[in-house]
Amino acid sequence: MRRNGKTFAVLMLCMLLTALLLSACSKQETAETPQPTAETAEEKEPKAEAAVTEAPASEAPQETQLPENPETADTTEAPEPEATPEAPAVPPELTDSLEKVRDLIDSHSCYAAFEEIRSLEETYRDNPAAVEECEALFEKLDLLLRDIEPATGTELARTFAVQGGGVLEVSAFNGPALVTVTDAMALMEGAAEPATVRFYVRQGEVGQTNLPAGTYLVQYQVGYRWFGPEEGFGEYCTEGMLEEPLVFDFYMDGQWASNAKFTITL
């Protein structure tokens, strides 16, 4: 019994020593394991900041610049245009006058229409609308005057008994011309109505007429526009007469013929 008690006590003592030994070994391993210190953590933070600071510039995000669009409308406001003053209208009192001129043109009262238009244009020369209306009437009248103008060589009057073989040729250089040829001998003898021929030549053209043998006075008018057989050129013409009479001699006795030819330029 005593031997068994000692044995048990020895075993318990061995177990206790073993436990103490294991506990001591565990504490020693724990003491030898290095623990991170606050200083180590603090050293890592600057390194992290340095890493961020030393990052290549190429990796930094860059601002994206959009290309300019040439078709983009310019948002700059354009200056407003200055208001254009309204053109003055045709005066009411002019309306009736213009209608009167139109009636004159339609009735072929050309000279009266021409005079009326000139008067209106002078009166309302400071009114562009009125001047424009007058110019339109001038154009209408001018077309009518060209239609009624005689052809070159047209005889407006002839009282000679015979045609004759003499030739008078007229070149109208400065304007349309009306040429009147009168029997000078009959005029000197006091004839109430001496033999006459009157013919027309358009500007830039050459006209002629035939005359019997004799001596003639030649009168002429060089005008601007022909207004008709009654008004002729009106006041808008230059009048003149050849200084020397034209003499057409007989080619043979008893014959109203001649080989003479005269040419004049007006």
C-alpha positions as CSV (number, residue, x, y, z in Angstrom):
1,M,0.0,0.0,0.0
2,R,2.7,2.4,0.9
3,R,4.5,1.5,-2.3
4,N,1.5,2.2,-4.5
5,G,1.0,5.6,-2.8
6,K,4.5,6.6,-3.5
7,T,4.2,5.5,-7.1
8,F,1.0,7.6,-7.5
9,A,2.7,10.6,-5.9
10,V,5.7,10.3,-8.2
11,L,3.4,10.1,-11.2
12,M,1.5,13.2,-10.2
13,L,4.7,15.0,-9.6
14,C,6.0,14.1,-13.0
15,M,2.8,15.3,-14.7
16,L,3.0,18.5,-12.8
17,L,6.6,19.1,-13.9
18,T,5.7,18.2,-17.4
19,A,2.9,20.8,-17.4
20,L,5.1,23.4,-15.9
21,L,7.8,22.6,-18.5
22,L,5.3,22.9,-21.4
23,S,4.0,26.2,-20.1
24,A,7.5,27.7,-19.8
25,C,8.4,26.6,-23.4
26,S,5.2,28.2,-24.7
27,K,6.0,31.6,-23.0
28,Q,9.5,31.5,-24.4
29,E,8.3,31.1,-28.0
30,T,5.9,33.9,-27.6
31,A,8.5,36.2,-26.3
32,E,10.9,35.4,-29.1
33,T,8.3,36.2,-31.9
34,P,8.9,39.8,-33.1
35,Q,5.7,42.0,-32.8
36,P,5.1,44.9,-35.2
37,T,5.8,48.2,-33.5
38,A,4.1,51.5,-33.9
39,E,7.3,52.9,-35.4
40,T,7.2,50.2,-38.1
41,A,3.6,51.2,-39.1
42,E,4.6,54.8,-39.1
43,E,7.5,54.1,-41.4
44,K,5.2,52.4,-43.9
45,E,2.8,55.3,-44.2
46,P,5.5,57.7,-45.7
47,K,6.5,55.0,-48.1
48,A,3.0,54.6,-49.3
49,E,2.8,58.4,-49.8
50,A,6.1,58.4,-51.6
51,A,4.8,55.6,-53.9
52,V,1.9,57.8,-54.8
53,T,4.1,60.8,-55.3
54,E,6.6,59.0,-57.4
55,A,4.0,57.6,-59.8
56,P,4.9,58.3,-63.5
57,A,3.4,61.5,-64.9
58,S,2.1,59.5,-67.9
59,E,-0.2,57.5,-65.6
60,A,-1.8,60.6,-64.3
61,P,-5.3,61.3,-65.8
62,Q,-5.2,64.1,-68.4
63,E,-8.0,66.4,-69.5
64,T,-9.6,65.4,-72.8
65,Q,-9.8,68.4,-75.2
66,L,-12.6,68.1,-77.7
67,P,-11.7,69.2,-81.3
68,E,-13.2,72.4,-82.5
69,N,-16.1,71.9,-84.8
70,P,-15.8,74.4,-87.7
71,E,-19.5,73.9,-88.4
72,T,-20.5,75.1,-85.0
73,A,-22.6,78.2,-85.4
74,D,-21.1,81.4,-84.2
75,T,-23.0,82.4,-81.1
76,T,-21.9,86.0,-81.4
77,E,-24.9,88.1,-82.0
78,A,-24.7,90.1,-85.3
79,P,-25.4,93.8,-85.1
80,E,-29.0,94.6,-86.1
81,P,-29.1,96.3,-89.5
82,E,-30.1,99.9,-89.5
83,A,-33.7,100.6,-90.5
84,T,-34.0,101.7,-94.2
85,P,-36.1,104.8,-94.5
86,E,-39.2,104.1,-96.5
87,A,-39.3,105.6,-100.0
88,P,-41.9,108.4,-100.4
89,A,-45.0,107.2,-102.2
90,V,-46.5,108.8,-105.3
91,P,-48.4,111.9,-104.2
92,P,-52.2,111.5,-104.6
93,E,-52.5,114.6,-106.8
94,L,-50.0,113.0,-109.2
95,T,-52.1,110.0,-109.9
96,D,-54.7,111.8,-112.0
97,S,-52.0,113.6,-114.0
98,L,-50.3,110.3,-114.8
99,E,-53.6,108.8,-115.9
100,K,-54.1,111.9,-118.2
101,V,-50.7,111.3,-119.8
102,R,-51.6,107.6,-120.5
103,D,-54.7,108.8,-122.2
104,L,-52.7,111.2,-124.4
105,I,-50.3,108.4,-125.4
106,D,-53.1,106.0,-126.2
107,S,-54.7,108.7,-128.5
108,H,-51.3,109.4,-130.2
109,S,-51.2,112.9,-128.9
110,C,-47.4,112.4,-128.6
111,Y,-46.2,116.0,-128.3
112,A,-48.7,116.9,-125.6
113,A,-47.8,113.7,-123.7
114,F,-44.1,114.5,-123.9
115,E,-44.6,118.1,-122.6
116,E,-46.8,116.8,-119.8
117,I,-44.3,114.2,-118.6
118,R,-41.4,116.7,-118.7
119,S,-43.5,119.1,-116.5
120,L,-44.4,116.4,-114.0
121,E,-40.8,115.2,-113.8
122,E,-39.6,118.7,-113.1
123,T,-42.3,119.3,-110.4
124,Y,-41.7,116.0,-108.5
125,R,-38.0,115.7,-109.1
126,D,-37.3,115.3,-105.4
127,N,-39.7,112.3,-105.1
128,P,-38.1,109.1,-106.4
129,A,-41.4,107.2,-106.8
130,A,-42.8,110.0,-108.9
131,V,-39.7,110.2,-111.1
132,E,-39.8,106.5,-111.6
133,E,-43.4,106.7,-112.8
134,C,-42.5,109.5,-115.2
135,E,-39.5,107.5,-116.6
136,A,-41.8,104.6,-117.2
137,L,-44.2,106.8,-119.2
138,F,-41.2,108.2,-121.2
139,E,-40.3,104.6,-122.2
140,K,-43.8,103.9,-123.3
141,L,-44.0,107.1,-125.3
142,D,-40.6,106.5,-126.9
143,L,-41.8,103.1,-128.2
144,L,-44.8,104.7,-129.8
145,L,-42.7,107.5,-131.4
146,R,-40.4,104.9,-133.0
147,D,-43.4,103.1,-134.4
148,I,-44.9,106.3,-136.0
149,E,-41.5,107.6,-137.3
150,P,-41.5,107.7,-141.1
151,A,-39.0,105.6,-143.0
152,T,-36.0,107.3,-144.6
153,G,-36.9,108.9,-148.0
154,T,-40.6,109.1,-147.2
155,E,-42.1,112.2,-148.9
156,L,-44.5,114.0,-146.6
157,A,-45.4,116.6,-149.3
158,R,-44.8,117.0,-153.1
159,T,-46.3,119.6,-155.4
160,F,-44.0,119.3,-158.4
161,A,-45.7,118.4,-161.6
162,V,-43.0,116.0,-162.6
163,Q,-40.5,113.8,-160.8
164,G,-37.4,114.9,-162.6
165,G,-33.9,113.4,-162.9
166,G,-31.9,115.6,-160.5
167,V,-30.9,113.9,-157.3
168,L,-30.6,115.5,-153.8
169,E,-29.0,113.1,-151.3
170,V,-29.1,113.9,-147.5
171,S,-27.1,112.2,-144.8
172,A,-28.7,112.7,-141.3
173,F,-25.6,112.6,-139.0
174,N,-26.7,114.6,-135.9
175,G,-30.3,113.5,-135.7
176,P,-33.5,112.7,-137.7
177,A,-34.0,115.4,-140.4
178,L,-36.9,116.9,-142.3
179,V,-35.8,118.5,-145.6
180,T,-37.9,120.9,-147.6
181,V,-37.0,121.8,-151.2
182,T,-38.8,124.8,-152.7
183,D,-38.8,126.2,-156.3
184,A,-36.7,129.4,-155.9
185,M,-37.8,130.9,-159.2
186,A,-41.5,130.6,-158.4
187,L,-40.9,132.0,-155.0
188,M,-39.1,135.1,-156.5
189,E,-41.9,135.6,-158.9
190,G,-44.3,135.8,-155.9
191,A,-46.1,132.6,-156.4
192,A,-48.5,132.0,-153.5
193,E,-47.8,128.3,-153.4
194,P,-44.4,127.5,-155.1
195,A,-43.6,123.9,-155.9
196,T,-42.3,122.0,-152.9
197,V,-41.1,118.6,-151.9
198,R,-40.6,117.6,-148.2
199,F,-39.0,114.3,-147.2
200,Y,-37.8,112.6,-144.1
201,V,-34.4,111.0,-143.1
202,R,-33.9,108.9,-140.0
203,Q,-30.8,109.5,-137.9
204,G,-27.7,107.7,-139.1
205,E,-29.3,107.0,-142.5
206,V,-29.1,108.5,-146.0
207,G,-32.2,109.6,-147.9
208,Q,-32.7,111.1,-151.3
209,T,-35.3,112.7,-153.6
210,N,-35.6,113.4,-157.3
211,L,-36.1,117.0,-158.7
212,P,-36.8,118.4,-162.1
213,A,-34.4,120.9,-163.6
214,G,-34.5,124.2,-161.8
215,T,-33.1,126.3,-159.0
216,Y,-34.1,125.4,-155.4
217,L,-33.9,126.6,-151.9
218,V,-33.2,123.8,-149.3
219,Q,-34.4,124.2,-145.8
220,Y,-34.0,121.6,-143.0
221,Q,-34.9,120.7,-139.4
222,V,-32.7,118.4,-137.4
223,G,-34.7,117.1,-134.4
224,Y,-34.8,114.9,-131.3
225,R,-38.0,112.9,-131.8
226,W,-40.6,112.9,-134.5
227,F,-44.0,113.6,-132.9
228,G,-46.1,113.3,-136.0
229,P,-46.9,115.2,-139.3
230,E,-48.7,118.0,-137.5
231,E,-46.2,118.7,-134.6
232,G,-43.1,117.5,-136.4
233,F,-40.1,117.8,-134.0
234,G,-42.0,120.5,-132.0
235,E,-39.6,122.9,-130.3
236,Y,-36.9,120.3,-130.0
237,C,-35.1,120.8,-133.3
238,T,-32.5,123.0,-135.0
239,E,-33.6,124.8,-138.2
240,G,-31.4,126.0,-141.0
241,M,-31.1,126.7,-144.8
242,L,-28.4,126.2,-147.3
243,E,-26.6,129.5,-148.1
244,E,-26.5,128.8,-151.9
245,P,-29.4,127.6,-153.9
246,L,-29.1,124.3,-155.7
247,V,-29.2,124.6,-159.5
248,F,-30.2,121.6,-161.6
249,D,-29.5,122.3,-165.3
250,F,-31.5,120.9,-168.3
251,Y,-29.8,117.8,-169.8
252,M,-31.5,118.5,-173.1
253,D,-33.9,121.1,-174.3
254,G,-37.6,120.5,-173.5
255,Q,-36.8,117.6,-171.1
256,W,-37.3,117.8,-167.3
257,A,-34.3,115.8,-166.7
258,S,-30.8,116.4,-165.3
259,N,-27.7,114.5,-164.5
260,A,-26.9,116.8,-161.5
261,K,-26.5,115.3,-158.1
262,F,-26.0,117.1,-154.8
263,T,-25.1,115.5,-151.4
264,I,-25.4,117.3,-148.1
265,T,-24.8,116.2,-144.5
266,L,-26.9,117.5,-141.6
